[in-house]
Amino acid sequence: LVEYSLVEKKFPKGDMVKAARAKVASLKKTLAKKAKPPAPRTKTAPVRRKVTKPVAVKDIRHWSSKDYTRVVIDLTGPVNYTNRILPEDKKYHKPVRICLDLENTYVPKSFKSSFPIGDGLLQAVRIGQFRKKIVRVVLDTQSLVDYKIFTLEDPFRIVIDALGNHSGTRTPPLKPKVSIPRKIPNASLVQQLGLGIKTIVIDPGHGGRDCGAIGYRRIKEKKVVLAIAKRLKEEIKKRHPHMRVILTRYKDRYISLEERTAIANTRKADLFVSIHANAHRNRRVSGVETFFLNFATDEEAVRVAALENATSRKSISDLQSILHDLMLNSKIAESSNLAYMVQRKLVRRLRSKFRHVRDHGVKQAPFYVLIGAKMPAILVETSYISNPMEAKRLNNSRYQREIAKGIADGIDAYISQIHSLALGS
């Protein structure tokens, strides 16, 4: 796409311009089909669950910046809930509030009733036993523009993403919807203005008590992906010294999937790249593939998502039923484009150095770690740790370096495309 666009921009009167324009239009149409989000709807109801035993609230966690806050409610089991916006009450000096009622749930006696945040977007999170079997959670807002709520499984938790403006001033009350649809632009404002990529967050999958896949000769996914992530950071910094590159973890420690996305959002990342190693029951399966967030299109994509989400295929199916609302403001087209760039460059580099490198292409699936990312975000399955040959390679520093260089090549190609299109617009 970049090459054909440049032909049109550099040689506007050339004899190949017509053909180049036709090719650009064709490629854009193909990419749009692959990355096109579903038609807008106004509301999707949460999946109703059969709950028999009372569920306890375990914890409330949050990560925040001035215009983004992620709040996570940890529970001992699945619950049904409702949510709505409570308008500002000037008489009693109450701000606009996000209110959740959790059914068949209780708050332990020792549990805190208030969690101060004070980041300019949310003032605090309050929780209490509203009725005998209903727990009410209230998020007091300051500059709320939009919010999204979704659940993650194994263990069950409710995630609230609150989005605000940059000024920190109070905004008009929202209408009581689970999410508010907005038009998805073809490119982010940063891309349109050609401001470039300033911050990249690299996410080495798993860590700590979560070993990820354990492959041939007991090689652990968490170890090899951390090594690759560190090499990728070095490679990017070598090529772009002024770029800020952040890892979600620098050592063998556990980080929840929802925290990884929150790190990228709160650090205002321009790109998010999650590094993983695939696994399969059939040890002969090998190859490289790259994912972006969208509905899974085949059973294999569902299998990989369930593997990396550490959950069941049924949970993936339930998630897909509410995925539409979660993707309304996500960078689907940009993520798809980044995924294609990285996949192509990574396979090309590995094939130039190693034999029998299979290209499984770019796929889409509902990965927990990509949900809610405010920037182009991809997940790279670098190779199959369950395959004896690829497991040995993944544990080898030379192979790790080439993977890092291949991903960096893809990121460079993506950056070049942004600059080229921005300069030509």
C-alpha positions in Angstrom: 0.0 0.0 0.0 2.8 2.4 0.9 4.7 1.8 -2.3 1.7 2.3 -4.6 0.7 5.5 -2.6 4.2 6.9 -3.1 4.0 6.3 -6.9 0.9 8.5 -7.0 2.5 11.2 -4.8 6.0 11.3 -6.4 5.0 10.9 -10.0 1.5 12.5 -10.3 1.8 12.8 -14.1 3.5 9.5 -14.7 2.2 6.7 -16.9 1.8 4.3 -14.0 -0.4 6.6 -11.9 -3.7 5.1 -13.0 -2.6 1.6 -12.2 -1.2 2.7 -8.9 -4.4 4.4 -7.9 -6.4 1.3 -8.8 -4.1 -0.8 -6.7 -4.3 1.5 -3.7 -8.1 1.5 -3.9 -8.1 -2.3 -4.2 -5.8 -2.8 -1.2 -7.7 -0.3 0.9 -10.9 -2.2 0.2 -9.3 -5.5 1.1 -7.9 -4.1 4.4 -11.2 -2.5 5.2 -13.0 -5.9 4.8 -10.6 -7.6 7.1 -10.5 -4.9 9.7 -14.0 -3.5 9.5 -15.9 -3.3 12.8 -19.5 -4.4 13.0 -22.3 -1.9 12.3 -23.0 0.3 15.3 -25.6 -0.6 17.9 -26.7 1.4 20.8 -26.5 -1.2 23.6 -25.6 -4.8 24.3 -26.8 -6.4 27.5 -24.3 -8.3 29.7 -24.5 -12.1 29.4 -26.8 -13.5 32.1 -25.3 -16.1 34.2 -26.8 -18.8 36.4 -25.6 -17.9 40.0 -26.6 -20.1 42.9 -24.1 -19.3 45.7 -23.6 -15.8 47.2 -20.5 -14.1 45.8 -18.0 -11.9 47.8 -16.2 -8.8 46.6 -12.5 -9.6 47.0 -10.7 -6.4 45.9 -11.0 -3.2 43.9 -8.0 -2.1 41.9 -7.3 0.8 39.6 -4.8 2.4 37.3 -5.2 6.0 36.2 -4.1 9.1 34.3 -5.8 12.4 33.8 -8.0 11.2 30.9 -8.1 7.4 31.5 -8.9 5.2 34.5 -9.4 1.5 34.6 -11.1 0.1 37.7 -11.3 -3.7 38.3 -13.7 -5.3 40.8 -12.4 -8.7 41.8 -15.0 -11.3 42.9 -15.1 -14.8 44.2 -17.3 -15.9 41.4 -19.5 -14.8 38.4 -22.3 -12.3 39.1 -25.0 -10.6 37.1 -25.0 -6.8 37.3 -26.7 -3.7 35.9 -25.2 -0.3 35.4 -26.4 3.2 34.7 -25.3 6.9 34.9 -26.6 9.0 37.8 -26.9 12.6 36.8 -25.2 15.4 38.8 -27.2 16.4 41.9 -26.3 20.0 42.6 -28.6 20.2 45.6 -26.6 17.6 47.5 -23.3 18.4 45.8 -23.0 15.0 44.1 -21.2 14.7 40.8 -22.1 12.6 37.8 -21.7 8.9 38.9 -21.4 5.5 37.3 -23.5 3.1 39.3 -23.3 -0.7 39.3 -25.6 -3.0 41.2 -24.1 -6.5 41.6 -26.7 -9.2 42.2 -26.4 -12.0 44.8 -23.2 -10.4 46.1 -22.0 -9.3 49.6 -19.2 -7.1 50.9 -17.1 -8.7 53.7 -17.2 -6.8 57.0 -13.5 -5.9 56.9 -13.8 -4.5 53.4 -13.1 -0.8 52.8 -16.1 1.3 51.8 -14.2 4.0 49.8 -11.2 4.0 47.4 -9.9 7.5 46.7 -8.5 8.1 43.2 -8.5 11.9 42.6 -6.8 11.8 39.2 -9.0 14.5 37.6 -11.2 12.0 36.0 -12.6 10.0 38.9 -12.8 11.3 42.5 -13.3 7.9 44.2 -14.9 4.5 44.1 -17.5 3.8 46.8 -18.9 0.4 47.6 -21.6 -0.9 50.1 -24.3 -3.4 50.8 -27.2 -1.6 49.1 -29.7 -4.4 49.9 -29.5 -7.9 51.4 -28.2 -9.5 48.2 -27.2 -6.4 46.2 -23.8 -4.6 46.4 -23.7 -1.1 44.9 -20.5 0.2 43.4 -20.4 4.0 42.6 -17.7 5.8 40.7 -17.8 9.5 41.5 -16.6 11.3 38.3 -15.1 14.7 37.6 -14.6 14.9 33.8 -16.2 11.8 32.4 -16.8 11.7 28.6 -17.5 8.0 28.1 -17.1 4.6 29.8 -17.1 0.9 29.0 -17.8 -2.1 31.2 -17.0 -5.7 30.5 -16.2 -8.9 32.4 -13.2 -11.2 32.3 -13.2 -14.8 33.4 -10.9 -17.2 35.4 -11.0 -15.5 37.9 -14.1 -13.5 37.4 -13.8 -9.7 37.5 -15.6 -6.6 36.2 -13.6 -4.0 34.4 -14.7 -0.4 34.0 -12.8 1.8 31.6 -13.5 5.5 32.3 -12.5 8.0 29.6 -12.3 11.7 30.1 -11.2 15.0 28.5 -7.7 16.6 28.9 -8.9 19.7 30.7 -10.2 18.0 33.8 -13.3 20.2 33.9 -16.7 18.8 34.6 -18.7 17.7 31.6 -22.4 17.4 30.9 -24.1 14.2 32.2 -23.9 11.1 30.0 -27.0 9.3 28.7 -27.5 6.0 30.6 -26.0 3.6 28.2 -23.4 0.8 28.6 -21.3 2.6 25.9 -21.8 5.6 23.7 -21.0 4.9 20.0 -18.9 7.4 18.2 -17.7 7.4 14.6 -14.4 5.5 14.2 -11.9 7.6 12.2 -9.8 5.9 9.5 -6.6 7.1 11.2 -5.8 8.5 14.5 -5.3 12.2 15.0 -1.6 11.5 15.6 -1.4 9.8 12.2 -3.3 12.4 10.4 -1.0 15.2 11.7 2.1 13.1 11.0 3.3 13.5 14.6 4.8 10.0 14.6 5.3 7.3 17.2 6.8 8.6 20.4 6.0 5.8 22.9 5.8 2.0 22.5 4.8 -0.4 25.2 6.1 -3.9 24.8 4.3 -6.6 26.8 6.2 -9.8 27.5 3.4 -12.3 28.1 2.8 -14.2 31.4 5.3 -14.0 34.2 5.6 -15.0 37.9 3.1 -17.7 38.9 1.8 -17.7 35.3 4.4 -19.7 33.3 2.4 -19.5 30.0 2.9 -22.5 27.8 5.5 -25.1 28.9 7.1 -26.5 25.8 9.6 -29.0 24.6 12.2 -29.9 27.4 10.2 -27.8 29.9 11.1 -24.5 28.2 8.8 -21.8 29.7 7.0 -19.2 27.6 7.3 -16.5 30.2 11.1 -16.8 30.1 11.7 -16.7 26.3 9.2 -13.9 25.7 10.8 -11.7 28.3 14.2 -12.2 26.6 12.7 -11.3 23.2 10.9 -8.2 24.7 14.2 -6.9 26.1 16.0 -7.5 22.8 13.1 -5.7 21.0 13.5 -2.7 23.3 17.2 -2.6 22.6 16.6 -2.8 18.9 14.0 0.0 18.8 16.2 2.2 21.0 19.2 1.6 18.7 17.1 2.7 15.6 15.2 5.4 17.4 17.2 6.8 20.3 14.6 9.5 21.2 11.7 7.0 21.3 10.3 6.0 24.7 10.1 2.2 25.0 8.4 0.7 28.1 8.1 -2.9 29.1 5.1 -4.0 31.1 7.4 -6.2 33.1 11.2 -6.2 33.4 11.6 -9.4 35.4 9.8 -12.6 36.3 6.7 -11.2 38.0 3.0 -11.7 37.6 0.9 -8.9 36.0 -2.8 -9.4 35.3 -3.9 -9.1 31.7 -6.1 -6.0 32.5 -3.2 -4.2 34.1 -1.0 -4.6 31.0 -3.5 -2.7 28.8 -3.9 -0.1 31.6 -0.1 0.4 31.6 -0.2 1.2 27.9 -3.1 3.6 28.2 -1.9 5.4 31.3 1.6 5.8 29.7 -0.1 7.2 26.6 1.5 4.7 24.3 1.3 5.1 20.5 1.8 1.4 19.9 1.2 -1.8 22.0 3.0 -5.0 21.1 2.3 -8.2 23.2 4.9 -10.9 22.8 4.0 -14.6 23.1 5.0 -18.1 22.1 2.3 -20.5 20.8 1.6 -24.1 21.7 -0.4 -27.0 20.3 -1.1 -30.6 21.2 0.4 -31.7 17.9 4.1 -31.1 18.4 4.6 -31.0 14.6 2.7 -27.7 14.3 5.1 -24.7 13.8 5.1 -21.2 12.5 4.6 -17.5 13.2 1.3 -15.5 13.3 0.2 -12.1 14.5 -3.2 -11.1 15.9 -5.3 -8.0 16.4 -8.5 -7.5 18.4 -11.7 -8.5 16.6 -14.2 -11.3 16.4 -12.5 -14.7 15.9 -13.0 -15.9 12.4 -12.1 -19.6 12.9 -11.8 -22.3 15.6 -8.0 -22.1 15.7 -8.1 -18.3 16.5 -10.6 -19.2 19.3 -8.2 -21.9 20.6 -5.2 -19.5 20.7 -7.3 -16.7 22.4 -8.5 -19.2 25.1 -4.8 -20.3 25.6 -3.5 -16.8 26.1 -6.5 -15.6 28.1 -6.1 -18.7 30.4 -9.8 -19.4 30.0 -12.3 -21.7 28.2 -13.6 -21.6 24.7 -17.1 -20.9 26.1 -15.8 -17.8 27.8 -14.4 -16.6 24.5 -17.8 -17.2 22.9 -19.5 -15.2 25.7 -17.0 -12.4 25.3 -17.6 -12.2 21.5 -21.3 -11.5 22.2 -20.4 -8.2 23.9 -17.2 -7.5 21.9 -19.0 -5.1 19.6 -19.4 -2.3 22.2 -15.8 -2.8 23.4 -14.5 -2.2 19.9 -16.4 1.0 19.1 -13.5 3.3 19.8 -10.6 0.8 19.3 -8.0 1.2 16.6 -9.1 -1.8 14.5 -7.9 -0.6 11.1 -4.6 0.7 12.4 -4.0 -2.5 14.5 -4.8 -4.7 11.4 -2.3 -2.6 9.4 0.4 -2.9 12.1 -0.2 -6.6 12.3 0.3 -7.1 8.6 3.5 -5.1 8.6 5.0 -7.0 11.5 3.9 -10.4 10.3 5.4 -9.8 6.8 8.7 -8.4 8.0 9.1 -10.9 10.8 8.6 -13.9 8.5 10.9 -12.4 5.8 13.7 -11.9 8.3 13.4 -15.3 9.9 13.3 -17.0 6.5 16.5 -15.2 5.5 18.3 -16.8 8.5 16.5 -20.1 9.2 14.9 -22.9 7.3 11.3 -24.2 7.6 9.7 -21.0 8.9 5.9 -21.3 8.3 3.8 -18.1 7.8 0.4 -18.5 9.4 -0.5 -14.9 8.5 -2.5 -12.3 10.3 -5.6 -13.4 12.4 -8.1 -11.8 14.6 -9.5 -12.9 18.0 -10.7 -11.5 21.3 -7.6 -11.3 23.4 -8.1 -10.0 27.0 -4.8 -8.1 26.8 -5.9 -6.1 23.7 -9.3 -5.1 25.0 -9.6 -1.4 25.8 -6.2 -0.4 24.2 -6.5 3.2 23.0 -3.7 2.7 20.5 -2.9 0.3 17.6 -2.3 -3.0 19.5 -1.2 -6.4 18.3 -0.2 -9.8 19.8 2.7 -11.7 18.2 2.9 -15.5 18.5 6.6 -15.7 17.7 6.9 -19.5 17.3 5.5 -22.7 18.7 7.2 -23.6 22.0 5.6 -27.1 21.8 7.5 -27.8 18.6 10.9 -29.3 19.3 12.7 -27.4 16.6 11.1 -24.1 17.4 11.4 -24.5 21.2 15.2 -24.9 20.8 15.3 -21.8 18.6 13.2 -19.8 21.0 15.7 -20.6 23.7 18.6 -19.5 21.5 19.8 -15.9 21.8 20.4 -15.6 18.0 16.8 -16.6 17.2 15.6 -14.2 19.8 17.6 -11.4 18.3 16.2 -12.1 14.8 12.7 -12.1 16.1 13.3 -8.8 17.8 14.8 -7.3 14.6 11.9 -8.7 12.5 9.3 -7.1 14.8 11.3 -3.8 14.7 11.3 -4.0 10.9 7.6 -4.2 10.9 7.2 -1.3 13.3 9.6 0.8 11.1 7.5 -0.1 8.1 4.3 1.0 9.9 6.0 4.3 11.0 7.2 4.9 7.4 3.7 4.4 6.1 2.3 6.9 8.6 4.9 9.5 7.6 4.4 8.9 3.9 0.7 9.3 4.0 0.8 12.3 6.3 3.3 14.1 4.1 1.2 13.3 1.0 -2.1 14.4 2.6 
